[in-house]
Amino acid sequence: MKYQALRGLLLLPIFLNPAYGEEIPDISLRFYAQWDVGERARQKLNNTFGPQRVSFDPKGNVTPHYLPSNQIKRWMRLYELCMSDGCYYCDADEGSCETGTCGLQNASCKPYMNSQGFPKCGSQCADYAFTATLP
């Protein structure tokens, strides 16, 4: 018993190290394969909408470009569906973004940001949403 307790105390700092979070790749999606559009679709998106098809403000809010106005609502729904899969954290005392209990209508949900100040999953989720608008 003593050995197991000592081993647990020695391993605990490794698993709780804050630097561990920095080792996670830029994409923090838990089910990345589900949301990844692949290189072929990404190239088609570049040809159709251009490489600057989406922009983010400093708070991580997204703005799609070059979309027909009748597609924007659908695009936003798909983008939020993707982002809600582990790309938001709850910036409130209690609640969860995934269960919809983080403030009124999840208003306290904030995206995880990368070192450049963009949402970690933002461009991947944007590409996922853009694929639904391809002809």
Secondary structure, DSSP 8 states (H G I E B T S, - for coil): -HHHHHHHHHHHHHHH-TTHHHHS-S---TTHHHH--HHHHHHHHHHHH-TT-EEE-TT--EEE-S--GGGHHHHHHHHHHHHTTTSEEE-SSS--TTTT-SSGGGTTEEE-B-TTSSBTTHHHHHHHHHHTT--
